[in-house]
Amino acid sequence: MEDTLSCFTVGTKPMIRYVGFACLAAAALCVGLYFWAARMFPGEKWLELLLAVLMTVLAVEGISVLVLFQRSQLKVSGEHIFFVSNGRTGSFRVRDVAFVMCSPKQERTLYGQNGQVLVRLTRNMNNLPLLDQYFRAYHVPIRNL
């Protein structure tokens, strides 16, 4: 087994979290613009409404991105696989993985020997090709939908 495949991490790319924080920062900027517009243009309610809607959309988008793309990780160490996903933690061995399902969106779902879902991985994670190579080295089937 190659040394590269014996120990690596698959995790959420930090860029997606930056997008969430950028949306929240833009929402905060809209709050400032809202109060500035209320002082500078007191009769323009449409401007206040536009800024309030924009602020709400950006805040909801930012929070959604941060919640949906929480820091998920899969750590491979030899034949052991450890994961943190959506607040769940756990571990299993590579021999516990019956097969990997790869969706058209390039998302991976790891299934156990009894057909249960072990863990789901989104396409915005780094090292997915390395994970595929790891499973191929251990003769774990990778199926495409």
DOZA-136281 format. One record per residue (C-alpha): residue in one letter; x, y, z. Coordinates in nm, 2 decimals, decimal comma, m for minus. Layout:
! DOZA-136281
PT   type     east    north       up
PT      a        X        Y        Z
...
END
This chain:
! DOZA-136281
PT   type     east    north       up
PT      m     0,00     0,00     0,00
PT      e     0,14     0,34    m0,10
PT      d     0,23     0,57     0,19
PT      t     0,00     0,84     0,06
PT      l    m0,30     0,61     0,09
PT      s    m0,22     0,49     0,45
PT      c    m0,30     0,83     0,62
PT      f    m0,50     1,12     0,48
PT      t    m0,80     1,33     0,55
PT      v    m1,11     1,41     0,34
PT      g    m1,28     1,72     0,46
PT      t    m1,50     2,02     0,38
PT      k    m1,31     2,27     0,17
PT      p    m1,27     2,59     0,36
PT      m    m1,39     2,81     0,07
PT      i    m1,75     2,71     0,13
PT      r    m1,73     2,83     0,48
PT      y    m1,58     3,16     0,36
PT      v    m1,89     3,21     0,14
PT      g    m2,11     3,17     0,45
PT      f    m1,91     3,42     0,65
PT      a    m1,90     3,66     0,35
PT      c    m2,28     3,65     0,33
PT      l    m2,31     3,73     0,70
PT      a    m2,07     4,02     0,66
PT      a    m2,27     4,15     0,37
PT      a    m2,59     4,12     0,58
PT      a    m2,42     4,32     0,85
PT      l    m2,32     4,58     0,60
PT      c    m2,69     4,60     0,49
PT      v    m2,78     4,67     0,85
PT      g    m2,55     4,97     0,84
PT      l    m2,68     5,09     0,51
PT      y    m3,04     5,05     0,63
PT      f    m2,98     5,29     0,92
PT      w    m2,78     5,52     0,70
PT      a    m3,06     5,53     0,43
PT      a    m3,32     5,59     0,70
PT      r    m3,14     5,90     0,81
PT      m    m3,03     6,03     0,47
PT      f    m3,36     5,95     0,28
PT      p    m3,64     5,96     0,55
PT      g    m3,93     5,94     0,30
PT      e    m3,79     5,66     0,08
PT      k    m3,95     5,35     0,24
PT      w    m3,89     5,14    m0,07
PT      l    m3,51     5,18    m0,01
PT      e    m3,55     5,07     0,35
PT      l    m3,76     4,77     0,24
PT      l    m3,51     4,67    m0,03
PT      l    m3,22     4,68     0,22
PT      a    m3,42     4,49     0,48
PT      v    m3,51     4,22     0,23
PT      l    m3,15     4,20     0,10
PT      m    m3,02     4,18     0,46
PT      t    m3,26     3,90     0,54
PT      v    m3,17     3,70     0,23
PT      l    m2,80     3,73     0,29
PT      a    m2,83     3,64     0,66
PT      v    m3,04     3,33     0,58
PT      e    m2,80     3,23     0,30
PT      g    m2,50     3,27     0,53
PT      i    m2,65     3,08     0,81
PT      s    m2,77     2,80     0,58
PT      v    m2,43     2,76     0,42
PT      l    m2,26     2,74     0,76
PT      v    m2,51     2,49     0,90
PT      l    m2,54     2,27     0,59
PT      f    m2,17     2,26     0,53
PT      q    m2,05     2,21     0,89
PT      r    m1,70     2,09     0,92
PT      s    m1,72     1,73     0,81
PT      q    m1,42     1,51     0,81
PT      l    m1,32     1,16     0,73
PT      k    m0,98     1,05     0,85
PT      v    m0,81     0,74     0,71
PT      s    m0,54     0,58     0,91
PT      g    m0,44     0,25     0,76
PT      e    m0,75     0,02     0,77
PT      h    m0,93     0,25     1,02
PT      i    m1,17     0,52     0,91
PT      f    m1,28     0,79     1,15
PT      f    m1,55     1,05     1,07
PT      v    m1,72     1,36     1,20
PT      s    m2,03     1,45     1,01
PT      n    m2,33     1,66     1,10
PT      g    m2,24     1,63     1,47
PT      r    m2,20     1,26     1,45
PT      t    m1,87     1,09     1,52
PT      g    m1,77     0,73     1,47
PT      s    m1,53     0,49     1,32
PT      f    m1,52     0,17     1,12
PT      r    m1,27    m0,04     0,93
PT      v    m1,23    m0,05     0,56
PT      r    m1,35    m0,41     0,56
PT      d    m1,68    m0,29     0,70
PT      v    m1,75    m0,09     0,38
PT      a    m1,94    m0,31     0,14
PT      f    m1,94    m0,06    m0,14
PT      v    m1,93     0,32    m0,22
PT      m    m2,21     0,48    m0,42
PT      c    m2,11     0,78    m0,63
PT      s    m2,40     1,00    m0,74
PT      p    m2,41     1,20    m1,06
PT      k    m2,33     1,51    m0,85
PT      q    m2,00     1,33    m0,74
PT      e    m2,13     1,28    m0,38
PT      r    m2,02     0,96    m0,21
PT      t    m2,22     0,74     0,02
PT      l    m2,04     0,46     0,20
PT      y    m2,25     0,15     0,27
PT      g    m2,18    m0,11     0,53
PT      q    m2,21    m0,49     0,49
PT      n    m2,58    m0,49     0,60
PT      g    m2,67    m0,21     0,36
PT      q    m2,67     0,06     0,62
PT      v    m2,53     0,41     0,54
PT      l    m2,20     0,45     0,72
PT      v    m2,13     0,81     0,61
PT      r    m2,22     1,05     0,33
PT      l    m1,97     1,28     0,17
PT      t    m2,05     1,59    m0,04
PT      r    m1,87     1,68    m0,36
PT      n    m1,72     2,00    m0,20
PT      m    m1,47     1,79     0,00
PT      n    m1,10     1,77    m0,07
PT      n    m0,92     1,44    m0,14
PT      l    m1,22     1,26    m0,28
PT      p    m1,01     1,11    m0,57
PT      l    m0,76     0,99    m0,31
PT      l    m1,04     0,83    m0,12
PT      d    m1,16     0,65    m0,44
PT      q    m0,80     0,53    m0,50
PT      y    m0,79     0,40    m0,14
PT      f    m1,11     0,20    m0,18
PT      r    m0,99     0,06    m0,51
PT      a    m0,66    m0,05    m0,34
PT      y    m0,87    m0,24    m0,08
PT      h    m1,10    m0,38    m0,36
PT      v    m1,41    m0,20    m0,23
PT      p    m1,65    m0,15    m0,52
PT      i    m1,74     0,20    m0,63
PT      r    m2,07     0,21    m0,80
PT      n    m2,22     0,50    m1,00
PT      l    m2,58     0,59    m1,00
END
